[in-house]
Structures are given as C-alpha cells and as structure tokens.
Amino acid sequence: LNKNVPIFVCTMAYPTVPCPLHIFEPCYRLMIRRCMETGTKQFGMCISDPVKGFADYGCILEIRNVEFFADGRSVVDSIGKRRFKVIRHSQRDGYNTADIEYIEDQKVN
C-alpha cells in the first residue's frame, strides 16, 4: 500500500495512538467505503498545507471498526500504524491521494 493511498486531510496522527473520526463529507464517506470494500482498511492522515493541500509527512491509519448511520455519516475507530513521506500529491473522486514512502524508525534497545 504505497501507490494512490487515500489521504484524509484533518489532524496529526501518530503510530499506536487511536484516532476516532466522525465522517460526514461525501468525498470522505466514499473514501472510507472504498477502504472497507477493498479490504485494505487503511488510509493516510495528513495535516493541511495552504500551498500543497496537505503536508509532505503523515501517518497511516488502520480502521478497526466503522459504525454507519442511516443518513450516510459514520464513526470510524482507527489507530495509527506507520509514518510516511509523500512522494506525489494527487486526487481521486474529490478526495486527496498520494504515492508514499514509509519511514523506518530505528529501534531503541
């Protein structure tokens, strides 16, 4: 999962830290549905950037559970997995995507 990764432009996310989300915008509703249907259950989280649209670094979030409501909104229980660097910014069907490169942390003894 490093080409055309869906990017949720919202807040800062960190590995191992839970990130609950309330999804109501149509483009992000589509993005979450696709993440679930394809089975990846993952997407990137980046903060906003006024020039590029979103930051060059972010964190992959893994969806642990989604609660869908009748009006189309959903509550997503996600948790941070891995940090990444954006190689190429792009868009798909109204939401941002990116080609990414994972950042490997050095293990501390």
N, C-alpha and C positions, 0 to 999 in steps of 0.2 A: 504494500500500500504506500506508494510514493509518487504516483502519477495521477493528476486530476483529483487530488484529495479535496473533498468538500471542506470549506473553511467557514466557520461561524465567527463573525466579527462582533465581539462583545466585550469580554473581560479577560483578565490574566488568568491562566490556568497553570497548574503545577503537577508534576508527576506525584502519584499516590494520594493527591488531595481530591475529595469528592467535589463535584461541580453540578449542583441541581439547576435545571433550566426550565423556564416557562416559555414554551414555543407558541407564538401566535401569528407571526408574519407569514404570509403564504409561501414565500420563497424558502423559508427555513422549515416550514411544515413539509414541503416537498423534499427538502434535503434529508430530514430525519427519516421520512418514509422510505426513501431510496437506500439510506444506510441500513435500515432494518431489512428491507426486501432483498438486497444483495448479499446480506449475511456478514458484511464487514463489521457492522455495529461500531464503526469508528469514524471520527471526523476531526479536523483540526480546529483549534481555538486560537484566535489572534486578537490583539487589541487593534483599534482603529488607527490609521495613519492618514493625516489630511492630504498628503501628496499621492501615495501609492494605493490608498484604500484600506490596506491592512499592513501590519508590521511584518518585517522580514523574519521574525522568530515567533514560534508558538509552541503549543503542546497538543499532542494527540489525545483526544478523549475517547474512552470506550463506554458505550451505552450499556448500562447494567439492567435498566428497566425503563419502559415507556408506558405512561398511562394516557390513553387517548380519550378525549371528551367528544360529545356529540356535535359540538359546534366547530370541530376541527383543531382546536387547541390541544396541546399536550404538555405533560410534565415529564421531563427526561431526567433520570437519575444516571449521571455519568461520573467517571473518575479519570483523572489524568494518568497517562501511561508513559509517553516519551516526548522529549523535546525535539524540535526540528527547526531547520533553516529553510526558508522559502527560496527556491531556485527560480521559479517563474510564476508570476501572478496571472490569473485568468478568471473567466466567469463561465457559468453554465446555467441556463434557465433562471436567471435572476439572482443566483447566489454565487459567491466567490469560490474559486477552486485554485489549487496551486500544485506545482510539481515541487516536491520537498526532498530534503536530505536529512536523515536522522542524525542527531548529535549524540555521540557516545560519551558518557561520563566515565571518568576514571574512578574505579572502586577504591574506597578508603578502607584500610585494614583495621 
